[in-house]
Amino acid sequence: MAGVPDLAELQATIVRMERHYVSHPLFADYKRLCERFANDLSDPRDVAISQAAVLMLIKFASERLSNS
């Protein structure tokens, strides 16, 4: 079983996924949510995990679009 990723690993994954999904129709919503996370959450790891969760949703939506 893999260990828990540290903040740097989470941030690297977020940057990679942002580059990949920047043209997705939901990306503007993601950016607005990032602002909200930054304002509402005090722990940088919580912010990163929240951002990663939204990016996973975009990934899921993207896969559904390509499979239809």
PyMOL Python script that loads the backbone (N, CA, C, O; Angstrom):
from pymol import cmd

cmd.read_pdbstr("""\
ATOM      1  N   MET A   1       0.847  -1.172   0.000  1.00  0.00           N
ATOM      2  CA  MET A   1       0.000   0.000   0.000  1.00  0.00           C
ATOM      3  C   MET A   1       0.898   1.243   0.000  1.00  0.00           C
ATOM      4  O   MET A   1       1.884   1.306   0.734  1.00  0.00           O
ATOM      5  N   ALA A   2       0.552   2.204  -0.811  1.00  0.00           N
ATOM      6  CA  ALA A   2       1.340   3.428  -0.919  1.00  0.00           C
ATOM      7  C   ALA A   2       1.167   4.281   0.336  1.00  0.00           C
ATOM      8  O   ALA A   2       0.131   4.242   0.999  1.00  0.00           O
ATOM      9  N   GLY A   3       2.215   5.054   0.644  1.00  0.00           N
ATOM     10  CA  GLY A   3       2.145   5.947   1.787  1.00  0.00           C
ATOM     11  C   GLY A   3       1.307   7.181   1.482  1.00  0.00           C
ATOM     12  O   GLY A   3       0.881   7.396   0.347  1.00  0.00           O
ATOM     13  N   VAL A   4       1.084   7.964   2.487  1.00  0.00           N
ATOM     14  CA  VAL A   4       0.321   9.212   2.342  1.00  0.00           C
ATOM     15  C   VAL A   4       1.216  10.231   1.656  1.00  0.00           C
ATOM     16  O   VAL A   4       2.324  10.485   2.128  1.00  0.00           O
ATOM     17  N   PRO A   5       0.762  10.829   0.541  1.00  0.00           N
ATOM     18  CA  PRO A   5       1.597  11.808  -0.151  1.00  0.00           C
ATOM     19  C   PRO A   5       1.783  13.076   0.684  1.00  0.00           C
ATOM     20  O   PRO A   5       0.865  13.524   1.370  1.00  0.00           O
ATOM     21  N   ASP A   6       2.990  13.644   0.612  1.00  0.00           N
ATOM     22  CA  ASP A   6       3.208  14.897   1.336  1.00  0.00           C
ATOM     23  C   ASP A   6       2.672  16.065   0.507  1.00  0.00           C
ATOM     24  O   ASP A   6       2.238  15.878  -0.630  1.00  0.00           O
ATOM     25  N   LEU A   7       2.704  17.253   1.075  1.00  0.00           N
ATOM     26  CA  LEU A   7       2.135  18.433   0.424  1.00  0.00           C
ATOM     27  C   LEU A   7       2.798  18.701  -0.924  1.00  0.00           C
ATOM     28  O   LEU A   7       2.121  19.056  -1.889  1.00  0.00           O
ATOM     29  N   ALA A   8       4.114  18.533  -0.996  1.00  0.00           N
ATOM     30  CA  ALA A   8       4.826  18.780  -2.261  1.00  0.00           C
ATOM     31  C   ALA A   8       4.359  17.836  -3.361  1.00  0.00           C
ATOM     32  O   ALA A   8       4.209  18.246  -4.512  1.00  0.00           O
ATOM     33  N   GLU A   9       4.131  16.573  -3.011  1.00  0.00           N
ATOM     34  CA  GLU A   9       3.637  15.604  -3.999  1.00  0.00           C
ATOM     35  C   GLU A   9       2.227  15.970  -4.449  1.00  0.00           C
ATOM     36  O   GLU A   9       1.912  15.897  -5.637  1.00  0.00           O
ATOM     37  N   LEU A  10       1.385  16.359  -3.509  1.00  0.00           N
ATOM     38  CA  LEU A  10       0.025  16.784  -3.871  1.00  0.00           C
ATOM     39  C   LEU A  10       0.067  17.982  -4.812  1.00  0.00           C
ATOM     40  O   LEU A  10      -0.636  18.008  -5.822  1.00  0.00           O
ATOM     41  N   GLN A  11       0.888  18.968  -4.480  1.00  0.00           N
ATOM     42  CA  GLN A  11       0.970  20.171  -5.310  1.00  0.00           C
ATOM     43  C   GLN A  11       1.513  19.855  -6.701  1.00  0.00           C
ATOM     44  O   GLN A  11       1.054  20.436  -7.684  1.00  0.00           O
ATOM     45  N   ALA A  12       2.477  18.950  -6.798  1.00  0.00           N
ATOM     46  CA  ALA A  12       3.008  18.554  -8.112  1.00  0.00           C
ATOM     47  C   ALA A  12       1.924  17.870  -8.944  1.00  0.00           C
ATOM     48  O   ALA A  12       1.822  18.105 -10.148  1.00  0.00           O
ATOM     49  N   THR A  13       1.126  17.035  -8.309  1.00  0.00           N
ATOM     50  CA  THR A  13       0.027  16.374  -9.013  1.00  0.00           C
ATOM     51  C   THR A  13      -1.004  17.390  -9.474  1.00  0.00           C
ATOM     52  O   THR A  13      -1.518  17.290 -10.588  1.00  0.00           O
ATOM     53  N   ILE A  14      -1.307  18.355  -8.640  1.00  0.00           N
ATOM     54  CA  ILE A  14      -2.278  19.401  -8.990  1.00  0.00           C
ATOM     55  C   ILE A  14      -1.790  20.189 -10.200  1.00  0.00           C
ATOM     56  O   ILE A  14      -2.560  20.428 -11.131  1.00  0.00           O
ATOM     57  N   VAL A  15      -0.537  20.590 -10.200  1.00  0.00           N
ATOM     58  CA  VAL A  15       0.022  21.350 -11.329  1.00  0.00           C
ATOM     59  C   VAL A  15      -0.075  20.533 -12.611  1.00  0.00           C
ATOM     60  O   VAL A  15      -0.466  21.054 -13.656  1.00  0.00           O
ATOM     61  N   ARG A  16       0.283  19.249 -12.533  1.00  0.00           N
ATOM     62  CA  ARG A  16       0.224  18.378 -13.716  1.00  0.00           C
ATOM     63  C   ARG A  16      -1.208  18.253 -14.231  1.00  0.00           C
ATOM     64  O   ARG A  16      -1.447  18.338 -15.436  1.00  0.00           O
ATOM     65  N   MET A  17      -2.159  18.052 -13.316  1.00  0.00           N
ATOM     66  CA  MET A  17      -3.552  17.898 -13.731  1.00  0.00           C
ATOM     67  C   MET A  17      -4.129  19.215 -14.256  1.00  0.00           C
ATOM     68  O   MET A  17      -4.913  19.212 -15.205  1.00  0.00           O
ATOM     69  N   GLU A  18      -3.747  20.333 -13.649  1.00  0.00           N
ATOM     70  CA  GLU A  18      -4.215  21.635 -14.158  1.00  0.00           C
ATOM     71  C   GLU A  18      -3.764  21.844 -15.598  1.00  0.00           C
ATOM     72  O   GLU A  18      -4.542  22.305 -16.433  1.00  0.00           O
ATOM     73  N   ARG A  19      -2.526  21.510 -15.888  1.00  0.00           N
ATOM     74  CA  ARG A  19      -2.033  21.647 -17.278  1.00  0.00           C
ATOM     75  C   ARG A  19      -2.836  20.775 -18.224  1.00  0.00           C
ATOM     76  O   ARG A  19      -3.138  21.173 -19.349  1.00  0.00           O
ATOM     77  N   HIS A  20      -3.176  19.590 -17.761  1.00  0.00           N
ATOM     78  CA  HIS A  20      -3.898  18.645 -18.616  1.00  0.00           C
ATOM     79  C   HIS A  20      -5.348  19.072 -18.877  1.00  0.00           C
ATOM     80  O   HIS A  20      -5.862  18.882 -19.979  1.00  0.00           O
ATOM     81  N   TYR A  21      -5.999  19.642 -17.872  1.00  0.00           N
ATOM     82  CA  TYR A  21      -7.433  19.932 -17.981  1.00  0.00           C
ATOM     83  C   TYR A  21      -7.765  21.411 -18.144  1.00  0.00           C
ATOM     84  O   TYR A  21      -8.925  21.799 -18.001  1.00  0.00           O
ATOM     85  N   VAL A  22      -6.774  22.238 -18.438  1.00  0.00           N
ATOM     86  CA  VAL A  22      -6.994  23.683 -18.532  1.00  0.00           C
ATOM     87  C   VAL A  22      -8.052  24.046 -19.581  1.00  0.00           C
ATOM     88  O   VAL A  22      -8.722  25.070 -19.442  1.00  0.00           O
ATOM     89  N   SER A  23      -8.210  23.248 -20.598  1.00  0.00           N
ATOM     90  CA  SER A  23      -9.186  23.561 -21.652  1.00  0.00           C
ATOM     91  C   SER A  23     -10.559  22.925 -21.408  1.00  0.00           C
ATOM     92  O   SER A  23     -11.473  23.102 -22.214  1.00  0.00           O
ATOM     93  N   HIS A  24     -10.707  22.197 -20.316  1.00  0.00           N
ATOM     94  CA  HIS A  24     -11.988  21.547 -20.011  1.00  0.00           C
ATOM     95  C   HIS A  24     -13.029  22.609 -19.657  1.00  0.00           C
ATOM     96  O   HIS A  24     -12.695  23.605 -19.014  1.00  0.00           O
ATOM     97  N   PRO A  25     -14.281  22.413 -20.065  1.00  0.00           N
ATOM     98  CA  PRO A  25     -15.341  23.391 -19.768  1.00  0.00           C
ATOM     99  C   PRO A  25     -15.537  23.677 -18.275  1.00  0.00           C
ATOM    100  O   PRO A  25     -16.004  24.758 -17.920  1.00  0.00           O
ATOM    101  N   LEU A  26     -15.194  22.744 -17.405  1.00  0.00           N
ATOM    102  CA  LEU A  26     -15.361  22.950 -15.963  1.00  0.00           C
ATOM    103  C   LEU A  26     -14.164  23.634 -15.306  1.00  0.00           C
ATOM    104  O   LEU A  26     -14.190  23.882 -14.100  1.00  0.00           O
ATOM    105  N   PHE A  27     -13.123  23.943 -16.066  1.00  0.00           N
ATOM    106  CA  PHE A  27     -11.908  24.481 -15.461  1.00  0.00           C
ATOM    107  C   PHE A  27     -12.140  25.853 -14.826  1.00  0.00           C
ATOM    108  O   PHE A  27     -11.556  26.148 -13.783  1.00  0.00           O
ATOM    109  N   ALA A  28     -12.966  26.682 -15.421  1.00  0.00           N
ATOM    110  CA  ALA A  28     -13.263  27.995 -14.828  1.00  0.00           C
ATOM    111  C   ALA A  28     -13.947  27.822 -13.466  1.00  0.00           C
ATOM    112  O   ALA A  28     -13.677  28.576 -12.531  1.00  0.00           O
ATOM    113  N   ASP A  29     -14.825  26.836 -13.363  1.00  0.00           N
ATOM    114  CA  ASP A  29     -15.462  26.548 -12.081  1.00  0.00           C
ATOM    115  C   ASP A  29     -14.424  26.064 -11.071  1.00  0.00           C
ATOM    116  O   ASP A  29     -14.475  26.428  -9.896  1.00  0.00           O
ATOM    117  N   TYR A  30     -13.500  25.256 -11.528  1.00  0.00           N
ATOM    118  CA  TYR A  30     -12.416  24.790 -10.666  1.00  0.00           C
ATOM    119  C   TYR A  30     -11.624  25.971 -10.104  1.00  0.00           C
ATOM    120  O   TYR A  30     -11.321  26.002  -8.911  1.00  0.00           O
ATOM    121  N   LYS A  31     -11.291  26.937 -10.952  1.00  0.00           N
ATOM    122  CA  LYS A  31     -10.513  28.094 -10.496  1.00  0.00           C
ATOM    123  C   LYS A  31     -11.288  28.896  -9.447  1.00  0.00           C
ATOM    124  O   LYS A  31     -10.703  29.373  -8.475  1.00  0.00           O
ATOM    125  N   ARG A  32     -12.594  29.042  -9.640  1.00  0.00           N
ATOM    126  CA  ARG A  32     -13.408  29.743  -8.638  1.00  0.00           C
ATOM    127  C   ARG A  32     -13.425  28.979  -7.311  1.00  0.00           C
ATOM    128  O   ARG A  32     -13.359  29.578  -6.237  1.00  0.00           O
ATOM    129  N   LEU A  33     -13.512  27.664  -7.398  1.00  0.00           N
ATOM    130  CA  LEU A  33     -13.471  26.855  -6.186  1.00  0.00           C
ATOM    131  C   LEU A  33     -12.112  26.956  -5.491  1.00  0.00           C
ATOM    132  O   LEU A  33     -12.044  26.944  -4.262  1.00  0.00           O
ATOM    133  N   CYS A  34     -11.048  27.054  -6.259  1.00  0.00           N
ATOM    134  CA  CYS A  34      -9.713  27.209  -5.666  1.00  0.00           C
ATOM    135  C   CYS A  34      -9.651  28.476  -4.819  1.00  0.00           C
ATOM    136  O   CYS A  34      -9.069  28.475  -3.734  1.00  0.00           O
ATOM    137  N   GLU A  35     -10.244  29.541  -5.310  1.00  0.00           N
ATOM    138  CA  GLU A  35     -10.292  30.787  -4.531  1.00  0.00           C
ATOM    139  C   GLU A  35     -11.072  30.570  -3.236  1.00  0.00           C
ATOM    140  O   GLU A  35     -10.673  31.039  -2.170  1.00  0.00           O
ATOM    141  N   ARG A  36     -12.163  29.867  -3.346  1.00  0.00           N
ATOM    142  CA  ARG A  36     -12.993  29.587  -2.171  1.00  0.00           C
ATOM    143  C   ARG A  36     -12.242  28.741  -1.154  1.00  0.00           C
ATOM    144  O   ARG A  36     -12.274  29.023   0.043  1.00  0.00           O
ATOM    145  N   PHE A  37     -11.563  27.698  -1.638  1.00  0.00           N
ATOM    146  CA  PHE A  37     -10.776  26.852  -0.744  1.00  0.00           C
ATOM    147  C   PHE A  37      -9.708  27.676  -0.025  1.00  0.00           C
ATOM    148  O   PHE A  37      -9.505  27.520   1.179  1.00  0.00           O
ATOM    149  N   ALA A  38      -9.029  28.548  -0.762  1.00  0.00           N
ATOM    150  CA  ALA A  38      -7.966  29.375  -0.177  1.00  0.00           C
ATOM    151  C   ALA A  38      -8.526  30.288   0.916  1.00  0.00           C
ATOM    152  O   ALA A  38      -7.859  30.548   1.917  1.00  0.00           O
ATOM    153  N   ASN A  39      -9.736  30.765   0.719  1.00  0.00           N
ATOM    154  CA  ASN A  39     -10.362  31.652   1.713  1.00  0.00           C
ATOM    155  C   ASN A  39     -10.945  30.902   2.908  1.00  0.00           C
ATOM    156  O   ASN A  39     -10.912  31.395   4.036  1.00  0.00           O
ATOM    157  N   ASP A  40     -11.474  29.720   2.655  1.00  0.00           N
ATOM    158  CA  ASP A  40     -12.216  29.003   3.694  1.00  0.00           C
ATOM    159  C   ASP A  40     -11.386  28.006   4.507  1.00  0.00           C
ATOM    160  O   ASP A  40     -11.741  27.688   5.642  1.00  0.00           O
ATOM    161  N   LEU A  41     -10.301  27.520   3.944  1.00  0.00           N
ATOM    162  CA  LEU A  41      -9.516  26.480   4.607  1.00  0.00           C
ATOM    163  C   LEU A  41      -8.175  27.051   5.064  1.00  0.00           C
ATOM    164  O   LEU A  41      -7.513  27.770   4.315  1.00  0.00           O
ATOM    165  N   SER A  42      -7.784  26.731   6.281  1.00  0.00           N
ATOM    166  CA  SER A  42      -6.536  27.306   6.812  1.00  0.00           C
ATOM    167  C   SER A  42      -5.323  26.404   6.593  1.00  0.00           C
ATOM    168  O   SER A  42      -4.194  26.893   6.556  1.00  0.00           O
ATOM    169  N   ASP A  43      -5.532  25.122   6.450  1.00  0.00           N
ATOM    170  CA  ASP A  43      -4.424  24.177   6.297  1.00  0.00           C
ATOM    171  C   ASP A  43      -4.101  23.997   4.809  1.00  0.00           C
ATOM    172  O   ASP A  43      -4.981  23.609   4.041  1.00  0.00           O
ATOM    173  N   PRO A  44      -2.865  24.270   4.386  1.00  0.00           N
ATOM    174  CA  PRO A  44      -2.494  24.118   2.969  1.00  0.00           C
ATOM    175  C   PRO A  44      -2.743  22.710   2.434  1.00  0.00           C
ATOM    176  O   PRO A  44      -3.053  22.543   1.254  1.00  0.00           O
ATOM    177  N   ARG A  45      -2.612  21.709   3.280  1.00  0.00           N
ATOM    178  CA  ARG A  45      -2.879  20.338   2.829  1.00  0.00           C
ATOM    179  C   ARG A  45      -4.370  20.154   2.542  1.00  0.00           C
ATOM    180  O   ARG A  45      -4.733  19.484   1.575  1.00  0.00           O
ATOM    181  N   ASP A  46      -5.229  20.736   3.365  1.00  0.00           N
ATOM    182  CA  ASP A  46      -6.673  20.670   3.103  1.00  0.00           C
ATOM    183  C   ASP A  46      -7.019  21.361   1.791  1.00  0.00           C
ATOM    184  O   ASP A  46      -7.853  20.871   1.029  1.00  0.00           O
ATOM    185  N   VAL A  47      -6.385  22.491   1.526  1.00  0.00           N
ATOM    186  CA  VAL A  47      -6.597  23.206   0.255  1.00  0.00           C
ATOM    187  C   VAL A  47      -6.188  22.308  -0.906  1.00  0.00           C
ATOM    188  O   VAL A  47      -6.937  22.154  -1.871  1.00  0.00           O
ATOM    189  N   ALA A  48      -4.999  21.714  -0.811  1.00  0.00           N
ATOM    190  CA  ALA A  48      -4.495  20.865  -1.897  1.00  0.00           C
ATOM    191  C   ALA A  48      -5.389  19.644  -2.110  1.00  0.00           C
ATOM    192  O   ALA A  48      -5.679  19.284  -3.251  1.00  0.00           O
ATOM    193  N   ILE A  49      -5.820  19.016  -1.043  1.00  0.00           N
ATOM    194  CA  ILE A  49      -6.697  17.844  -1.178  1.00  0.00           C
ATOM    195  C   ILE A  49      -8.026  18.240  -1.816  1.00  0.00           C
ATOM    196  O   ILE A  49      -8.565  17.494  -2.632  1.00  0.00           O
ATOM    197  N   SER A  50      -8.553  19.396  -1.455  1.00  0.00           N
ATOM    198  CA  SER A  50      -9.805  19.877  -2.055  1.00  0.00           C
ATOM    199  C   SER A  50      -9.618  20.162  -3.541  1.00  0.00           C
ATOM    200  O   SER A  50     -10.468  19.805  -4.356  1.00  0.00           O
ATOM    201  N   GLN A  51      -8.525  20.794  -3.887  1.00  0.00           N
ATOM    202  CA  GLN A  51      -8.246  21.063  -5.305  1.00  0.00           C
ATOM    203  C   GLN A  51      -8.111  19.755  -6.082  1.00  0.00           C
ATOM    204  O   GLN A  51      -8.656  19.618  -7.177  1.00  0.00           O
ATOM    205  N   ALA A  52      -7.388  18.806  -5.515  1.00  0.00           N
ATOM    206  CA  ALA A  52      -7.205  17.519  -6.185  1.00  0.00           C
ATOM    207  C   ALA A  52      -8.542  16.800  -6.381  1.00  0.00           C
ATOM    208  O   ALA A  52      -8.759  16.153  -7.406  1.00  0.00           O
ATOM    209  N   ALA A  53      -9.425  16.913  -5.405  1.00  0.00           N
ATOM    210  CA  ALA A  53     -10.736  16.268  -5.525  1.00  0.00           C
ATOM    211  C   ALA A  53     -11.532  16.847  -6.688  1.00  0.00           C
ATOM    212  O   ALA A  53     -12.174  16.105  -7.431  1.00  0.00           O
ATOM    213  N   VAL A  54     -11.494  18.157  -6.850  1.00  0.00           N
ATOM    214  CA  VAL A  54     -12.223  18.779  -7.964  1.00  0.00           C
ATOM    215  C   VAL A  54     -11.580  18.377  -9.290  1.00  0.00           C
ATOM    216  O   VAL A  54     -12.285  18.123 -10.267  1.00  0.00           O
ATOM    217  N   LEU A  55     -10.272  18.318  -9.332  1.00  0.00           N
ATOM    218  CA  LEU A  55      -9.601  17.886 -10.562  1.00  0.00           C
ATOM    219  C   LEU A  55      -9.942  16.442 -10.904  1.00  0.00           C
ATOM    220  O   LEU A  55     -10.047  16.095 -12.080  1.00  0.00           O
ATOM    221  N   MET A  56     -10.116  15.598  -9.894  1.00  0.00           N
ATOM    222  CA  MET A  56     -10.543  14.218 -10.159  1.00  0.00           C
ATOM    223  C   MET A  56     -11.961  14.186 -10.736  1.00  0.00           C
ATOM    224  O   MET A  56     -12.268  13.356 -11.591  1.00  0.00           O
ATOM    225  N   LEU A  57     -12.815  15.086 -10.266  1.00  0.00           N
ATOM    226  CA  LEU A  57     -14.160  15.186 -10.830  1.00  0.00           C
ATOM    227  C   LEU A  57     -14.089  15.604 -12.298  1.00  0.00           C
ATOM    228  O   LEU A  57     -14.811  15.062 -13.136  1.00  0.00           O
ATOM    229  N   ILE A  58     -13.224  16.561 -12.607  1.00  0.00           N
ATOM    230  CA  ILE A  58     -13.050  16.987 -14.000  1.00  0.00           C
ATOM    231  C   ILE A  58     -12.527  15.818 -14.834  1.00  0.00           C
ATOM    232  O   ILE A  58     -12.972  15.609 -15.962  1.00  0.00           O
ATOM    233  N   LYS A  59     -11.583  15.057 -14.278  1.00  0.00           N
ATOM    234  CA  LYS A  59     -11.056  13.882 -14.981  1.00  0.00           C
ATOM    235  C   LYS A  59     -12.182  12.887 -15.260  1.00  0.00           C
ATOM    236  O   LYS A  59     -12.292  12.359 -16.366  1.00  0.00           O
ATOM    237  N   PHE A  60     -13.009  12.637 -14.260  1.00  0.00           N
ATOM    238  CA  PHE A  60     -14.135  11.717 -14.413  1.00  0.00           C
ATOM    239  C   PHE A  60     -15.098  12.225 -15.489  1.00  0.00           C
ATOM    240  O   PHE A  60     -15.539  11.454 -16.342  1.00  0.00           O
ATOM    241  N   ALA A  61     -15.424  13.520 -15.450  1.00  0.00           N
ATOM    242  CA  ALA A  61     -16.332  14.108 -16.446  1.00  0.00           C
ATOM    243  C   ALA A  61     -15.727  14.004 -17.841  1.00  0.00           C
ATOM    244  O   ALA A  61     -16.434  13.747 -18.816  1.00  0.00           O
ATOM    245  N   SER A  62     -14.438  14.203 -17.926  1.00  0.00           N
ATOM    246  CA  SER A  62     -13.748  14.128 -19.217  1.00  0.00           C
ATOM    247  C   SER A  62     -13.809  12.708 -19.781  1.00  0.00           C
ATOM    248  O   SER A  62     -14.025  12.516 -20.978  1.00  0.00           O
ATOM    249  N   GLU A  63     -13.618  11.727 -18.916  1.00  0.00           N
ATOM    250  CA  GLU A  63     -13.690  10.326 -19.361  1.00  0.00           C
ATOM    251  C   GLU A  63     -15.102   9.970 -19.812  1.00  0.00           C
ATOM    252  O   GLU A  63     -15.275   9.237 -20.786  1.00  0.00           O
ATOM    253  N   ARG A  64     -16.102  10.477 -19.119  1.00  0.00           N
ATOM    254  CA  ARG A  64     -17.491  10.211 -19.508  1.00  0.00           C
ATOM    255  C   ARG A  64     -17.795  10.821 -20.871  1.00  0.00           C
ATOM    256  O   ARG A  64     -18.485  10.210 -21.688  1.00  0.00           O
ATOM    257  N   LEU A  65     -17.274  12.044 -21.122  1.00  0.00           N
ATOM    258  CA  LEU A  65     -17.497  12.696 -22.414  1.00  0.00           C
ATOM    259  C   LEU A  65     -16.837  11.905 -23.540  1.00  0.00           C
ATOM    260  O   LEU A  65     -17.412  11.757 -24.618  1.00  0.00           O
ATOM    261  N   SER A  66     -15.641  11.403 -23.291  1.00  0.00           N
ATOM    262  CA  SER A  66     -14.930  10.679 -24.357  1.00  0.00           C
ATOM    263  C   SER A  66     -15.503   9.292 -24.603  1.00  0.00           C
ATOM    264  O   SER A  66     -15.287   8.710 -25.667  1.00  0.00           O
ATOM    265  N   ASN A  67     -16.237   8.755 -23.621  1.00  0.00           N
ATOM    266  CA  ASN A  67     -16.845   7.421 -23.774  1.00  0.00           C
ATOM    267  C   ASN A  67     -18.271   7.474 -24.335  1.00  0.00           C
ATOM    268  O   ASN A  67     -18.868   6.428 -24.590  1.00  0.00           O
ATOM    269  N   SER A  68     -18.828   8.686 -24.532  1.00  0.00           N
ATOM    270  CA  SER A  68     -20.192   8.746 -25.043  1.00  0.00           C
ATOM    271  C   SER A  68     -20.230   8.810 -26.546  1.00  0.00           C
ATOM    272  O   SER A  68     -21.309   8.865 -27.134  1.00  0.00           O
TER     273      SER A  68
END
""", "prot")
cmd.dss("prot")
cmd.show_as("cartoon", "prot")
cmd.util.cbc("prot")
cmd.orient("prot")
